[in-house]
Amino acid sequence: MRDYKKEYENYQGKPEQIKNRAERNAARAKLKKKGAPIAGKDVAHVKALSKGGTNKDGVKIQTAAQNRSFKRNSDGSMK
C-alpha cells in the first residue's frame, strides 16, 4: 500500500515541488481561461520545469503519452 503521507513529507512537500506544482496549475488555468480544449490532455511547458523552464517560456497542449515520455541518453538519464 502506498504511503502518501510519507511521500508528501519526503518529496511533494518540498518547497521546490510546491513551486513546480503551482507553475503547472497556473499554466493549466491560463489555457483553460483562453478556452483551449484541455480536457483529457496535459499542459506541457516548452522548456520543462525540471530543466529550469517557467510559464514565461511558453506552454503547449499535448497528450499524456507525449508529455510524459522524454528523450533519453544511452545511460537512461534524460537529455
Backbone as CSV, one residue per row, in Angstrom:
resi,resn,N_x,N_y,N_z,CA_x,CA_y,CA_z,C_x,C_y,C_z
1,MET,0.842,-1.182,0.000,0.000,0.000,0.000,0.889,1.247,0.000
2,ARG,0.502,2.208,-0.780,1.291,3.433,-0.933,1.112,4.354,0.271
3,ASP,2.201,4.824,0.840,2.185,5.706,2.000,2.251,7.160,1.518
4,TYR,1.075,7.742,1.257,1.017,9.094,0.705,1.553,10.142,1.675
5,LYS,1.326,9.958,2.956,1.817,10.915,3.949,3.343,10.982,3.912
6,LYS,3.974,9.818,3.870,5.436,9.771,3.822,5.947,10.357,2.502
7,GLU,5.252,10.034,1.402,5.644,10.561,0.091,5.585,12.087,0.091
8,TYR,4.535,12.659,0.686,4.414,14.109,0.752,5.539,14.705,1.584
9,GLU,5.820,14.091,2.730,6.883,14.604,3.609,8.246,14.552,2.936
10,ASN,8.500,13.481,2.183,9.821,13.278,1.588,9.999,13.929,0.223
11,TYR,8.898,14.205,-0.485,9.054,14.711,-1.852,8.079,15.841,-2.185
12,GLN,6.799,15.546,-2.180,5.806,16.515,-2.648,5.719,17.774,-1.794
13,GLY,6.094,17.681,-0.532,6.018,18.831,0.361,7.232,19.732,0.323
14,LYS,8.226,19.384,-0.463,9.439,20.208,-0.555,9.111,21.524,-1.262
15,PRO,9.733,22.614,-0.849,9.449,23.922,-1.454,9.583,23.938,-2.975
16,GLU,10.576,23.246,-3.505,10.764,23.227,-4.964,9.578,22.545,-5.651
17,GLN,9.083,21.456,-5.072,7.959,20.737,-5.673,6.663,21.528,-5.548
18,ILE,6.494,22.237,-4.436,5.317,23.086,-4.274,5.325,24.192,-5.325
19,LYS,6.498,24.783,-5.559,6.635,25.833,-6.583,6.316,25.280,-7.967
20,ASN,6.851,24.095,-8.287,6.598,23.487,-9.597,5.112,23.171,-9.776
21,ARG,4.470,22.664,-8.727,3.048,22.349,-8.807,2.233,23.626,-9.051
22,ALA,2.611,24.711,-8.389,1.920,25.991,-8.599,2.098,26.471,-10.037
23,GLU,3.291,26.302,-10.608,3.555,26.670,-12.010,2.668,25.860,-12.952
24,ARG,2.581,24.542,-12.698,1.750,23.683,-13.554,0.283,24.075,-13.466
25,ASN,-0.199,24.326,-12.251,-1.598,24.715,-12.078,-1.892,26.056,-12.744
26,ALA,-0.960,26.994,-12.641,-1.150,28.310,-13.266,-1.188,28.190,-14.787
27,ALA,-0.329,27.358,-15.356,-0.299,27.167,-16.807,-1.617,26.564,-17.290
28,ARG,-2.106,25.572,-16.562,-3.370,24.926,-16.935,-4.527,25.923,-16.844
29,ALA,-4.568,26.716,-15.775,-5.632,27.701,-15.592,-5.603,28.761,-16.698
30,LYS,-4.405,29.174,-17.091,-4.255,30.186,-18.140,-4.829,29.685,-19.471
31,LEU,-4.503,28.438,-19.837,-5.021,27.887,-21.090,-6.525,27.645,-21.007
32,LYS,-6.994,27.216,-19.846,-8.429,26.969,-19.669,-9.209,28.285,-19.807
33,LYS,-8.665,29.364,-19.262,-9.306,30.669,-19.344,-9.389,31.156,-20.792
34,LYS,-8.376,30.803,-21.599,-8.376,31.183,-23.011,-9.333,30.327,-23.842
35,GLY,-9.869,29.264,-23.223,-10.806,28.405,-23.928,-10.161,27.266,-24.695
36,ALA,-8.932,26.958,-24.385,-8.229,25.873,-25.071,-8.849,24.526,-24.683
37,PRO,-8.938,23.598,-25.633,-9.515,22.276,-25.338,-8.519,21.390,-24.598
38,ILE,-8.512,21.463,-23.265,-7.507,20.745,-22.493,-8.044,19.495,-21.798
39,ALA,-9.309,19.198,-21.963,-9.897,18.030,-21.298,-9.180,16.757,-21.730
40,GLY,-8.693,16.012,-20.761,-8.008,14.752,-21.038,-6.605,14.898,-21.585
41,LYS,-6.076,16.107,-21.601,-4.729,16.362,-22.136,-3.843,16.935,-21.039
42,ASP,-2.559,16.969,-21.294,-1.591,17.589,-20.392,-1.192,18.955,-20.936
43,VAL,-0.919,19.865,-20.035,-0.359,21.158,-20.414,1.137,21.043,-20.179
44,ALA,1.910,21.102,-21.255,3.351,20.913,-21.187,4.071,22.250,-21.327
45,HIS,5.137,22.394,-20.587,5.980,23.582,-20.733,6.931,23.353,-21.898
46,VAL,7.159,24.392,-22.706,8.067,24.278,-23.841,9.449,23.868,-23.339
47,LYS,9.900,24.498,-22.263,11.126,24.080,-21.581,10.685,23.494,-20.245
48,ALA,10.934,22.223,-20.032,10.463,21.519,-18.836,10.875,22.228,-17.548
49,LEU,9.980,22.189,-16.555,10.296,22.789,-15.260,11.544,22.158,-14.666
50,SER,11.728,20.855,-14.893,12.902,20.169,-14.365,14.192,20.628,-15.028
51,LYS,14.066,21.291,-16.181,15.233,21.816,-16.899,15.365,23.328,-16.714
52,GLY,14.585,23.897,-15.765,14.684,25.326,-15.479,13.675,26.180,-16.216
53,GLY,12.686,25.577,-16.849,11.672,26.331,-17.578,10.665,26.992,-16.655
54,THR,9.913,27.941,-17.214,8.848,28.627,-16.488,7.655,28.789,-17.420
55,ASN,6.576,29.333,-16.886,5.409,29.602,-17.720,5.723,30.656,-18.781
56,LYS,6.681,31.516,-18.502,7.055,32.563,-19.456,7.727,31.998,-20.696
57,ASP,8.305,30.784,-20.568,8.934,30.130,-21.718,7.894,29.594,-22.695
58,GLY,6.658,29.488,-22.239,5.574,29.017,-23.092,5.059,27.653,-22.680
59,VAL,3.812,27.417,-23.026,3.179,26.137,-22.742,2.477,25.639,-23.995
60,LYS,2.218,24.330,-24.018,1.531,23.737,-25.151,0.674,22.589,-24.647
61,ILE,-0.307,22.197,-25.438,-1.181,21.095,-25.079,-0.677,19.843,-25.767
62,GLN,-0.520,18.765,-24.985,-0.044,17.501,-25.525,-0.831,16.358,-24.897
63,THR,-0.782,15.205,-25.548,-1.353,14.024,-24.924,-0.460,13.642,-23.750
64,ALA,-1.019,12.881,-22.827,-0.248,12.456,-21.661,0.978,11.652,-22.091
65,ALA,0.813,10.786,-23.090,1.934,9.957,-23.543,3.076,10.815,-24.083
66,GLN,2.746,11.850,-24.846,3.786,12.718,-25.397,4.477,13.515,-24.292
67,ASN,3.701,14.013,-23.348,4.252,14.873,-22.311,5.085,14.105,-21.295
68,ARG,4.774,12.859,-21.082,5.438,12.102,-20.021,6.553,11.187,-20.510
69,SER,6.855,11.257,-21.787,7.986,10.486,-22.301,9.064,11.473,-22.728
70,PHE,10.281,11.193,-22.364,11.375,12.105,-22.628,12.470,11.406,-23.416
71,LYS,13.173,12.167,-24.210,14.331,11.618,-24.909,15.379,11.299,-23.850
72,ARG,16.046,10.181,-24.027,16.994,9.730,-23.016,18.379,9.501,-23.604
73,ASN,19.386,9.647,-22.755,20.761,9.341,-23.107,20.943,7.824,-23.080
74,SER,22.075,7.341,-23.578,22.324,5.899,-23.618,22.326,5.268,-22.217
75,ASP,22.624,6.051,-21.172,22.618,5.504,-19.804,21.245,5.561,-19.170
76,GLY,20.228,6.064,-19.897,18.866,6.120,-19.399,18.479,7.445,-18.776
77,SER,19.442,8.344,-18.563,19.126,9.644,-17.999,18.469,10.541,-19.036
78,MET,17.705,11.539,-18.581,17.022,12.435,-19.507,18.006,13.366,-20.190
79,LYS,17.721,13.675,-21.455,18.553,14.618,-22.201,18.213,16.019,-21.783
